[in-house]
């Protein structure tokens, strides 16, 4: 294999990884919605962490009931794995 082919494959792989990570961060940022529930606008609350460092954010209004006993919100949760989504950092 020519060295130019090997370099081309390496550059292509690096570009693929950068684009993939960028898209994943954008997807998580959209799901996190700035820390607001897209249904009711309440601030999302941290609920749990997994062993890999992912964080579960949930809408607390789902557990609050109105006078009829119905949840105030249909419920919303999202898992975040990239620190720059919920802890600030570089904006992509």
N, C-alpha and C positions, 0 to 999 in steps of 0.2 A: 504494500500500500504506500502510496506517495505521501510525503510529509504534508503536502498541501491538503490532501483529502483528510488526513487525521486532524489537522488544525481546523478545517472546515467543520468536521463533525463535532469537535470540542466547542467551537464558537456557537454552532447551532444548538448544542445541548445547553450551554450557558444562557443563551437567549431564551430558550424554551423554559428554563427554570425561573428566570427573572420575570417573564411574562406570567407564568403560572402563579408565582407567589404574589405578584401585584394584583392579579385578578382575585385570588383568594382573600386578600386583605380588603379589596373593594367590596366583595360579597359580604364579609363579616361586618364591615363598617355600615353597610346598608341594613343588615339585620339588626345591628345594635342601635341604629337610629338615634345616635347622640345620647343614648341612655334614656330615651323616652319610649313609652309604650305606644305603638302606632294606633291602637284601638281607643285608648282613653287619655293619653298624654301624661300619665303618671310617670314619675321617675322609676326606672328599673332598679331593683335591689339585687345585690350579689346574694346568691343562694347556696352555691356549692362549688367545689373544685374537684377535678379528677386527678388521677395519679400522674398524668402527663402535663399538668399545669393549665388545662382548659378551665374556663370559668363559666358557670351557669348563671345567667341573669334572668330574673322573673319579674313580672308585674305584680305588685302587692295588692292591687285593687281587685284581683280575681278572688282573693280570700275575704274581701269585705262584702257584706251583703246589704242590699237595700231593704226598705220596709217590708217588701214581699218575700224576702229571703233569697232573692236572686243575686248572683254575683254582679258587682258593679262593672266588671270587665269580662269579656269572654276568655281572657287568659292569654298571655304571651310570654314566651321564653326564648332565649337564644344562647348557644354555646359560643364562646369566644376563645380562640387559641393564640391569636397574635397580640402581643402586648401593646403595640401601637394603636390598636383599635379602642381599647377601653382605658389605657393608661397614658394617652397622649403620644407624642413622638412625631416622626416624620409623616407628613400628610401626603398621601398618594391619591 
